[in-house]
Amino acid sequence: MADLDAEVLAEVRRVLAEELEVARPVEPDDELRGDLIVDSMGAIVLAVALEDRFRVKLPDDGAAAVVTVRDLVALVRRAKTGDEVSPAPAGAREVPR
């Protein structure tokens, strides 16, 4: 799992830097809206890029609970592995820094 999480995190960082022009380092605890200023269009770009790269379908209902980069990585992992796709409980930390 750690390899997949690291791969997803790297892709999130790439999309944020290259496609959404986020100029600062991206950490797992960064909030997508608050810290990285990802608006609704940016969220769509990010979701589509992740779906294409990892060949998954991210559930609309799961996306509503994604707050941090870590939450997004966990959502992609669960979609990829076929595990329950509801977001991780608050306080759960699954992605290494």
TIMI-2910 file (N, C-alpha, C, CB; in pm, 1 decimal, decimal comma, always signed):
<rs>
+----------+----------+----------+----------+----------+----------+----------+----------+----------+----------+----------+----------+------+
!      n_x !      n_y !      n_z !     ca_x !     ca_y !     ca_z !      c_x !      c_y !      c_z !     cb_x !     cb_y !     cb_z ! resn !
+----------+----------+----------+----------+----------+----------+----------+----------+----------+----------+----------+----------+------+
!    +80,7 !   -120,5 !     +0,0 !     +0,0 !     +0,0 !     +0,0 !    +85,0 !   +127,0 !     +0,0 !    -91,8 !     -0,2 !   +119,4 !  Met !
!   +196,1 !   +124,2 !    +72,3 !   +278,4 !   +244,5 !    +82,2 !   +329,1 !   +288,5 !    -54,1 !   +395,7 !   +220,8 !   +176,1 !  Ala !
!   +362,3 !   +191,5 !   -141,2 !   +409,5 !   +226,1 !   -275,5 !   +300,3 !   +296,0 !   -354,7 !   +456,5 !   +100,7 !   -350,1 !  Asp !
!   +178,5 !   +245,5 !   -348,4 !    +66,9 !   +307,2 !   -419,4 !    +39,8 !   +446,2 !   -364,4 !    -59,1 !   +220,1 !   -408,9 !  Leu !
!    +40,0 !   +460,6 !   -232,5 !    +18,6 !   +591,9 !   -171,4 !   +124,1 !   +691,5 !   -217,9 !    +20,5 !   +580,9 !    -18,3 !  Asp !
!   +249,1 !   +648,5 !   -221,2 !   +358,1 !   +736,8 !   -264,5 !   +342,1 !   +774,4 !   -411,4 !   +494,8 !   +669,3 !   -241,8 !  Ala !
!   +298,4 !   +680,0 !   -492,8 !   +277,7 !   +706,2 !   -635,0 !   +162,4 !   +804,7 !   -656,2 !   +249,8 !   +575,0 !   -710,2 !  Glu !
!    +54,7 !   +786,7 !   -581,5 !    -59,4 !   +878,1 !   -591,4 !    -18,9 !  +1017,2 !   -543,6 !   -179,6 !   +825,4 !   -508,7 !  Val !
!    +52,6 !  +1024,2 !   -431,5 !    +97,6 !  +1153,0 !   -380,1 !   +185,7 !  +1224,5 !   -482,2 !   +173,5 !  +1134,3 !   -248,3 !  Leu !
!   +275,6 !  +1151,7 !   -546,6 !   +362,6 !  +1211,1 !   -648,5 !   +279,9 !  +1265,3 !   -765,2 !   +464,8 !  +1107,3 !   -699,4 !  Ala !
!   +176,4 !  +1191,5 !   -805,0 !    +92,1 !  +1238,4 !   -915,3 !    +10,1 !  +1360,6 !   -873,9 !     -1,3 !  +1126,0 !   -962,8 !  Glu !
!    -39,7 !  +1362,2 !   -751,1 !   -112,0 !  +1480,3 !   -701,7 !    -18,7 !  +1601,3 !   -706,0 !   -165,6 !  +1456,8 !   -556,2 !  Val !
!   +102,7 !  +1584,2 !   -657,4 !   +199,7 !  +1694,1 !   -659,2 !   +228,8 !  +1740,2 !   -801,3 !   +329,5 !  +1651,6 !   -590,9 !  Arg !
!   +243,5 !  +1644,5 !   -894,4 !   +272,2 !  +1680,3 !  -1033,3 !   +157,8 !  +1760,9 !  -1094,5 !   +297,9 !  +1554,1 !  -1116,4 !  Arg !
!    +35,7 !  +1714,3 !  -1076,3 !    -79,7 !  +1783,5 !  -1133,0 !    -93,5 !  +1922,7 !  -1072,1 !   -208,4 !  +1702,0 !  -1110,2 !  Val !
!    -78,2 !  +1930,7 !   -941,3 !    -89,2 !  +2061,5 !   -876,8 !    +16,8 !  +2158,6 !   -929,0 !    -76,5 !  +2046,7 !   -725,0 !  Leu !
!   +138,1 !  +2111,5 !   -947,2 !   +246,4 !  +2198,7 !   -993,7 !   +233,7 !  +2232,0 !  -1141,6 !   +380,7 !  +2133,5 !   -967,6 !  Ala !
!   +214,4 !  +2129,7 !  -1224,6 !   +218,3 !  +2150,2 !  -1369,2 !    +88,1 !  +2201,6 !  -1428,8 !   +254,7 !  +2023,0 !  -1435,7 !  Glu !
!    -23,0 !  +2150,2 !  -1382,9 !   -149,8 !  +2187,0 !  -1443,9 !   -224,1 !  +2297,4 !  -1369,3 !   -236,9 !  +2066,5 !  -1453,3 !  Glu !
!   -208,1 !  +2300,9 !  -1236,9 !   -278,4 !  +2402,4 !  -1158,3 !   -185,0 !  +2512,2 !  -1108,7 !   -347,8 !  +2337,7 !  -1040,3 !  Leu !
!    -57,4 !  +2501,2 !  -1143,8 !    +43,1 !  +2603,4 !  -1115,4 !    +56,2 !  +2639,7 !   -967,7 !    +11,1 !  +2726,0 !  -1192,7 !  Glu !
!    +47,1 !  +2538,4 !   -882,4 !    +73,6 !  +2559,6 !   -740,1 !   +225,0 !  +2567,7 !   -725,8 !    +11,7 !  +2443,8 !   -649,5 !  Val !
!   +274,0 !  +2680,0 !   -677,5 !   +417,8 !  +2706,6 !   -678,1 !   +489,6 !  +2662,7 !   -551,2 !   +441,3 !  +2852,1 !   -699,2 !  Ala !
!   +417,0 !  +2619,0 !   -452,1 !   +483,0 !  +2582,5 !   -326,8 !   +485,0 !  +2432,0 !   -308,0 !   +413,5 !  +2648,9 !   -208,4 !  Arg !
!   +569,9 !  +2382,8 !   -218,9 !   +571,9 !  +2238,4 !   -191,3 !   +436,2 !  +2192,1 !   -137,3 !   +684,4 !  +2203,7 !    -90,1 !  Pro !
!   +395,2 !  +2075,2 !   -178,1 !   +265,8 !  +2020,1 !   -136,9 !   +290,6 !  +1908,3 !    -37,3 !   +184,1 !  +1968,2 !   -259,5 !  Val !
!   +228,3 !  +1919,8 !    +78,3 !   +241,1 !  +1820,5 !   +185,3 !   +108,2 !  +1747,5 !   +204,9 !   +286,1 !  +1887,7 !   +317,8 !  Glu !
!   +111,9 !  +1625,6 !   +254,9 !    -12,0 !  +1548,6 !   +273,7 !   -117,3 !  +1617,3 !   +360,4 !    +20,9 !  +1416,6 !   +334,5 !  Pro !
!    -76,6 !  +1695,9 !   +456,8 !   -173,2 !  +1761,7 !   +544,5 !   -227,5 !  +1893,2 !   +488,5 !   -110,1 !  +1787,2 !   +677,8 !  Asp !
!   -180,6 !  +1935,5 !   +372,7 !   -231,3 !  +2058,7 !   +311,3 !   -378,0 !  +2041,5 !   +273,6 !   -147,6 !  +2096,5 !   +186,3 !  Asp !
!   -457,1 !  +2142,5 !   +303,2 !   -596,8 !  +2143,0 !   +262,0 !   -603,7 !  +2189,7 !   +117,1 !   -683,2 !  +2234,3 !   +355,0 !  Glu !
!   -679,2 !  +2117,3 !    +36,9 !   -687,5 !  +2150,0 !   -105,1 !   -744,0 !  +2290,3 !   -127,2 !   -773,6 !  +2047,1 !   -177,7 !  Leu !
!   -853,8 !  +2321,5 !    -62,6 !   -914,1 !  +2454,2 !    -80,9 !   -841,5 !  +2562,1 !     -0,8 !  -1061,0 !  +2451,0 !    -40,5 !  Arg !
!   -816,4 !  +2535,2 !   +125,7 !   -761,0 !  +2637,6 !   +213,3 !   -615,3 !  +2669,6 !   +189,0 !   -777,6 !  +2596,2 !   +352,9 !  Gly !
!   -530,2 !  +2567,6 !   +185,9 !   -386,2 !  +2590,1 !   +172,6 !   -341,1 !  +2602,7 !    +27,2 !   -310,8 !  +2477,6 !   +238,9 !  Asp !
!   -399,6 !  +2522,9 !    -60,0 !   -352,5 !  +2517,4 !   -199,0 !   -441,4 !  +2595,6 !   -295,0 !   -344,1 !  +2373,6 !   -244,6 !  Leu !
!   -549,9 !  +2649,9 !   -244,0 !   -643,4 !  +2732,8 !   -321,0 !   -691,0 !  +2660,6 !   -448,0 !   -577,0 !  +2866,8 !   -358,3 !  Ile !
!   -733,0 !  +2535,5 !   -431,9 !   -787,9 !  +2458,9 !   -543,4 !   -937,8 !  +2487,4 !   -548,9 !   -759,0 !  +2304,4 !   -527,9 !  Val !
!   -981,5 !  +2552,3 !   -657,5 !  -1123,6 !  +2582,4 !   -672,8 !  -1195,4 !  +2462,9 !   -735,9 !  -1143,9 !  +2709,9 !   -759,1 !  Asp !
!  -1323,5 !  +2479,0 !   -765,2 !  -1401,3 !  +2366,7 !   -816,9 !  -1349,0 !  +2319,1 !   -952,4 !  -1548,0 !  +2405,7 !   -828,9 !  Ser !
!  -1305,8 !  +2408,9 !  -1038,2 !  -1250,0 !  +2368,7 !  -1166,8 !  -1117,4 !  +2295,5 !  -1146,1 !  -1230,3 !  +2491,4 !  -1258,3 !  Met !
!  -1035,6 !  +2343,5 !  -1055,5 !   -909,9 !  +2277,1 !  -1023,5 !   -932,8 !  +2138,4 !   -967,8 !   -830,4 !  +2359,4 !   -925,1 !  Gly !
!  -1036,3 !  +2123,4 !   -887,1 !  -1068,9 !  +1992,4 !   -830,2 !  -1107,5 !  +1894,8 !   -940,4 !  -1183,1 !  +2004,6 !   -727,3 !  Ala !
!  -1178,2 !  +1944,0 !  -1041,5 !  -1216,0 !  +1858,7 !  -1154,4 !  -1092,0 !  +1817,2 !  -1233,2 !  -1316,3 !  +1931,6 !  -1246,7 !  Ile !
!  -1003,4 !  +1911,0 !  -1258,8 !   -878,5 !  +1880,9 !  -1330,2 !   -799,5 !  +1775,4 !  -1253,6 !   -792,9 !  +2009,5 !  -1349,2 !  Val !
!   -789,3 !  +1793,0 !  -1123,9 !   -715,3 !  +1699,4 !  -1039,9 !   -781,2 !  +1561,4 !  -1041,0 !   -705,7 !  +1752,5 !   -896,2 !  Leu !
!   -911,5 !  +1556,8 !  -1025,0 !   -983,1 !  +1428,4 !  -1022,7 !   -970,0 !  +1355,2 !  -1156,0 !  -1131,6 !  +1450,4 !   -989,7 !  Ala !
!   -985,8 !  +1425,5 !  -1267,0 !   -976,1 !  +1362,5 !  -1398,7 !   -835,3 !  +1309,5 !  -1422,4 !  -1014,9 !  +1462,2 !  -1509,3 !  Val !
!   -734,7 !  +1387,1 !  -1383,9 !   -596,2 !  +1342,7 !  -1400,9 !   -569,5 !  +1216,3 !  -1319,7 !   -498,5 !  +1454,0 !  -1359,3 !  Ala !
!   -619,2 !  +1210,9 !  -1197,9 !   -599,3 !  +1092,8 !  -1113,4 !   -676,7 !   +972,8 !  -1166,7 !   -642,0 !  +1122,5 !   -969,4 !  Leu !
!   -799,2 !   +996,0 !  -1212,5 !   -876,5 !   +886,5 !  -1270,0 !   -807,2 !   +829,6 !  -1393,7 !  -1017,8 !   +934,0 !  -1305,7 !  Glu !
!   -755,5 !   +917,0 !  -1478,4 !   -685,7 !   +871,8 !  -1599,4 !   -557,2 !   +797,2 !  -1565,3 !   -653,9 !   +990,9 !  -1690,2 !  Asp !
!   -479,6 !   +852,4 !  -1475,5 !   -349,3 !   +794,4 !  -1442,3 !   -362,2 !   +658,5 !  -1374,6 !   -271,7 !   +888,9 !  -1352,5 !  Arg !
!   -459,1 !   +646,5 !  -1283,3 !   -472,5 !   +523,9 !  -1205,6 !   -587,0 !   +434,3 !  -1252,3 !   -492,1 !   +558,2 !  -1061,2 !  Phe !
!   -654,1 !   +476,4 !  -1359,6 !   -763,4 !   +398,2 !  -1418,5 !   -867,9 !   +357,3 !  -1314,2 !   -707,3 !   +273,6 !  -1486,7 !  Arg !
!   -917,1 !   +461,1 !  -1245,7 !  -1020,8 !   +441,3 !  -1144,7 !  -1132,7 !   +541,1 !  -1169,1 !   -963,2 !   +456,6 !  -1000,9 !  Val !
!  -1244,5 !   +518,6 !  -1105,1 !  -1355,1 !   +613,5 !  -1102,6 !  -1370,3 !   +658,8 !   -958,7 !  -1488,7 !   +550,3 !  -1158,3 !  Lys !
!  -1344,4 !   +786,2 !   -934,8 !  -1359,2 !   +839,2 !   -799,8 !  -1506,5 !   +869,2 !   -775,4 !  -1271,9 !   +966,9 !   -779,2 !  Leu !
!  -1561,0 !   +820,8 !   -665,8 !  -1703,6 !   +840,5 !   -638,4 !  -1733,7 !   +985,9 !   -602,2 !  -1749,3 !   +747,8 !   -525,0 !  Pro !
!  -1842,0 !  +1036,8 !   -657,4 !  -1881,9 !  +1174,3 !   -628,1 !  -1910,4 !  +1194,5 !   -480,0 !  -2004,4 !  +1211,8 !   -709,5 !  Asp !
!  -1974,2 !  +1096,2 !   -417,1 !  -2008,3 !  +1110,9 !   -275,8 !  -1883,1 !  +1106,7 !   -187,8 !  -2106,3 !  +1000,9 !   -233,2 !  Asp !
!  -1779,5 !  +1035,3 !   -227,1 !  -1654,9 !  +1031,7 !   -150,4 !  -1576,2 !  +1160,4 !   -163,7 !  -1569,4 !   +915,2 !   -194,7 !  Gly !
!  -1586,2 !  +1223,3 !   -279,0 !  -1510,5 !  +1345,6 !   -303,6 !  -1555,6 !  +1460,1 !   -213,3 !  -1523,9 !  +1386,5 !   -449,1 !  Ala !
!  -1679,5 !  +1458,0 !   -172,6 !  -1731,1 !  +1565,9 !    -88,5 !  -1659,5 !  +1572,6 !    +46,3 !  -1880,6 !  +1547,8 !    -66,5 !  Ala !
!  -1608,4 !  +1460,5 !    +94,3 !  -1542,5 !  +1456,8 !   +224,6 !  -1390,6 !  +1473,8 !   +214,9 !  -1574,6 !  +1326,4 !   +294,0 !  Ala !
!  -1338,6 !  +1492,9 !    +94,8 !  -1194,5 !  +1511,6 !    +78,0 !  -1159,8 !  +1655,5 !   +114,4 !  -1149,5 !  +1478,5 !    -68,2 !  Val !
!  -1075,1 !  +1668,6 !   +215,7 !  -1032,2 !  +1800,9 !   +260,2 !   -883,4 !  +1820,9 !   +233,0 !  -1062,2 !  +1819,9 !   +410,0 !  Val !
!   -804,7 !  +1720,8 !   +267,3 !   -660,0 !  +1732,7 !   +255,7 !   -606,2 !  +1648,6 !   +139,4 !   -593,2 !  +1690,6 !   +386,6 !  Thr !
!   -482,3 !  +1672,9 !   +105,8 !   -413,7 !  +1590,4 !     +5,9 !   -413,9 !  +1444,9 !    +52,3 !   -267,6 !  +1640,6 !    -17,6 !  Val !
!   -392,0 !  +1421,0 !   +179,4 !   -392,0 !  +1286,3 !   +235,8 !   -527,2 !  +1217,6 !   +212,7 !   -359,6 !  +1291,4 !   +386,4 !  Arg !
!   -636,5 !  +1291,3 !   +232,1 !   -770,6 !  +1236,3 !   +207,7 !   -785,7 !  +1195,1 !    +61,5 !   -879,7 !  +1339,4 !   +245,4 !  Asp !
!   -734,4 !  +1277,0 !    -29,3 !   -743,9 !  +1247,2 !   -171,5 !   -662,8 !  +1123,2 !   -207,2 !   -696,7 !  +1366,5 !   -253,9 !  Leu !
!   -543,4 !  +1112,7 !   -153,1 !   -460,0 !   +994,6 !   -177,1 !   -532,0 !   +869,4 !   -127,4 !   -322,1 !  +1009,3 !   -107,3 !  Val !
!   -591,6 !   +876,3 !     -9,8 !   -662,8 !   +761,6 !    +46,3 !   -783,7 !   +724,4 !    -39,5 !   -707,4 !   +791,6 !   +190,1 !  Ala !
!   -852,9 !   +823,1 !    -92,6 !   -968,8 !   +797,4 !   -178,3 !   -925,8 !   +725,0 !   -306,1 !  -1040,8 !   +929,8 !   -213,2 !  Leu !
!   -817,7 !   +770,4 !   -367,1 !   -767,5 !   +704,9 !   -488,3 !   -722,3 !   +562,5 !   -456,2 !   -650,5 !   +786,0 !   -550,0 !  Val !
!   -651,5 !   +544,8 !   -344,7 !   -606,1 !   +410,8 !   -306,0 !   -723,6 !   +315,9 !   -290,1 !   -525,7 !   +416,7 !   -175,7 !  Arg !
!   -827,1 !   +361,3 !   -217,9 !   -942,7 !   +275,2 !   -196,1 !  -1014,2 !   +244,1 !   -326,8 !  -1039,3 !   +340,1 !    -98,2 !  Arg !
!  -1021,7 !   +339,5 !   -418,2 !  -1084,2 !   +314,2 !   -547,9 !  -1000,5 !   +215,1 !   -629,0 !  -1102,1 !   +446,2 !   -626,1 !  Ala !
!   -869,5 !   +228,0 !   -620,7 !   -779,4 !   +141,4 !   -697,0 !   -779,6 !     -2,0 !   -643,4 !   -637,3 !   +197,8 !   -693,9 !  Lys !
!   -784,8 !    -17,0 !   -513,1 !   -776,6 !   -150,4 !   -453,6 !   -912,5 !   -215,9 !   -437,4 !   -708,7 !   -142,8 !   -319,7 !  Thr !
!  -1020,1 !   -140,4 !   -463,5 !  -1153,3 !   -196,6 !   -450,9 !  -1204,9 !   -199,9 !   -309,4 !  -1155,0 !   -332,8 !   -506,0 !  Gly !
!  -1131,7 !   -136,9 !   -217,4 !  -1177,6 !   -129,2 !    -79,5 !  -1293,3 !    -31,3 !    -70,1 !  -1062,9 !    -87,5 !    +14,7 !  Asp !
!  -1353,1 !    -27,4 !    +45,6 !  -1459,2 !    +68,8 !    +73,7 !  -1410,8 !   +206,4 !    +30,7 !  -1499,0 !    +67,7 !   +225,0 !  Glu !
!  -1492,8 !   +280,3 !    -43,8 !  -1448,6 !   +407,8 !    -98,5 !  -1494,3 !   +528,4 !    -18,8 !  -1496,3 !   +421,0 !   -237,6 !  Val !
!  -1557,2 !   +508,2 !    +94,8 !  -1591,9 !   +623,4 !   +177,2 !  -1463,2 !   +679,2 !   +236,9 !  -1694,6 !   +584,7 !   +289,4 !  Ser !
!  -1458,8 !   +809,6 !   +264,8 !  -1336,3 !   +870,1 !   +314,1 !  -1291,2 !   +810,6 !   +447,0 !  -1355,1 !  +1018,6 !   +328,5 !  Pro !
!  -1162,6 !   +820,6 !   +471,8 !  -1106,8 !   +772,6 !   +598,4 !  -1162,5 !   +855,0 !   +712,5 !   -952,1 !   +779,0 !   +597,5 !  Ala !
!  -1174,2 !   +797,5 !   +830,4 !  -1223,2 !   +873,1 !   +945,6 !  -1132,6 !   +991,2 !   +975,7 !  -1233,9 !   +782,7 !  +1068,3 !  Pro !
!  -1191,2 !  +1095,7 !  +1029,1 !  -1113,2 !  +1214,0 !  +1065,9 !  -1001,1 !  +1173,5 !  +1160,1 !  -1203,2 !  +1321,7 !  +1131,6 !  Ala !
!   -885,1 !  +1229,0 !  +1137,1 !   -770,6 !  +1198,0 !  +1221,0 !   -688,7 !  +1081,7 !  +1169,8 !   -816,0 !  +1169,0 !  +1359,2 !  Gly !
!   -740,5 !  +1005,5 !  +1073,4 !   -663,4 !   +893,0 !  +1017,9 !   -554,0 !   +947,7 !   +929,1 !   -754,7 !   +794,9 !   +938,1 !  Ala !
!   -435,6 !   +900,6 !   +948,9 !   -321,8 !   +948,0 !   +870,1 !   -256,1 !   +828,5 !   +805,8 !   -220,1 !  +1027,2 !   +957,3 !  Arg !
!   -263,8 !   +820,0 !   +671,6 !   -219,7 !   +700,3 !   +603,2 !   -103,1 !   +722,7 !   +508,3 !   -332,8 !   +642,3 !   +528,7 !  Glu !
!    -74,7 !   +846,3 !   +469,6 !    +28,0 !   +872,2 !   +369,1 !   +154,9 !   +917,8 !   +436,3 !    -19,1 !   +976,9 !   +267,5 !  Val !
!   +266,3 !   +851,3 !   +410,4 !   +392,9 !   +896,4 !   +470,4 !   +437,6 !  +1026,8 !   +408,1 !   +502,7 !   +789,9 !   +453,7 !  Pro !
!   +510,2 !  +1106,3 !   +482,9 !   +560,8 !  +1233,5 !   +429,6 !   +686,8 !  +1213,4 !   +353,6 !   +584,0 !  +1333,3 !   +539,6 !  Arg !
+----------+----------+----------+----------+----------+----------+----------+----------+----------+----------+----------+----------+------+
</rs>
